[in-house]
Amino acid sequence: MNRGPRFLLFALSMLPFLGSPTYAASPNVVASILPVHSLVAGVMRGVGEPYLLVQGNASPHDFAFSPSSARALQSSQAVFWVGPNVEPFLEKPLRSLSGQANVVALSQHVRLLRGREGGAWEQHGDHEAGHDEHGHKEASHDEHGHNESSHDEADHHDADHHEPDHKAHDADNTHAIDMHVWLDPGNAKAMVRIIVATLQETDAANAAAYAANGAALIQRLDGLDTALKDILSPVRAMPYVVFHDAYQYFERHFGLNAIGSITISPDRSPGARRLVEIRQKIQETGARCVFAEPQFTPALVRTVVEGTPAKAASLDPLGALITPGPDAWFTLMEALATSLRDCLAAKG
């Protein structure tokens, strides 16, 4: 039977689909904030899509569950969050999931830094936190009893990164740890490794896909790391001030020269003494820029730069305006580097 050219065209059109891999049904996975969601989405690429809890311009500090987000969490098989200092709204709901889902506090699997005090900072000291007295890795259990030290995360870390499992929610140091851990490419790689291992445990049928995606993602992270070092190299020594101390991981990784923050916490207004201190530091150091954040009023930044040579600009550690997905973490990091370079390198 002569099937003619129509059949040939149909057969040719089906070739891409015949060569595409097929995956088992994807698990229900929830991620707390956009940077975490992006890395999880990268590991799950082609298998499924994780559900993002904190969307748009919402803040994880005062997040309120919608019916859909509550259902997503209750039906989840794996949940990825940073930890209670970043997403306090998740502490109680996650207790109810005990034994039903793999819950991973990613801050327990990365290098941690102690938070700096607000105001003017002196030269960076050794802010690394979480090592035991001998500098060894600590096996840790998260707040919900899941053993999070069983996965091997020590594969070929950068020479300047130590990424042990830490107890980020230590009772004596709950507010002493800087929890913006996703802004360090070395930490992001450690997060990818534990995401891969957790998803393979949760969904063994797609284990090979998670491994392949994770390897590709780490290669992409290395490529971006190199590109951002090139972007930031000309402005590394230039002093600047941030709205609050959210960028320490980024600054230390890329060797930048932040000299202080306007406020200790974005929900606490600084006093007159702190503003005077920052203005004096700007004058003394010749700081070129003071960075606001889009989630908070820029009025304080305008007050600080008034009468100084510094310019006002903006940084966003959460990527509130970025479209969620596998590319979001990369877009966030590129935006930080570009904003810093553009302001610090600007003349006059």
QUISULLIN-V617318 format. One record per run of one state. SS is the DSSP state (helix for helix, strand for strand, loop for the rest). FROM is the first residue (numbers start at 1). LEN is the number of residues. Records with the same first field share a line. If there is no record, write none. Layout:
# QUISULLIN-V617318
SS = FROM-LEN ; FROM-LEN
This chain:
# QUISULLIN-V617318
loop = 1-3 ; 19-10 ; 32-2 ; 44-7 ; 53-14 ; 75-3 ; 82-8 ; 97-5 ; 110-2 ; 115-4 ; 121-7 ; 130-11 ; 142-5 ; 148-29 ; 179-2 ; 184-1 ; 203-1 ; 236-3 ; 245-3 ; 255-2 ; 264-8 ; 286-3 ; 293-6 ; 306-5 ; 315-13 ; 346-3
helix = 4-15 ; 34-10 ; 67-8 ; 90-7 ; 106-4 ; 181-3 ; 185-18 ; 204-32 ; 248-7 ; 272-14 ; 299-7 ; 328-18
strand = 29-3 ; 51-2 ; 78-4 ; 102-4 ; 112-3 ; 119-2 ; 128-2 ; 141-1 ; 147-1 ; 177-2 ; 239-6 ; 257-7 ; 289-4 ; 311-4
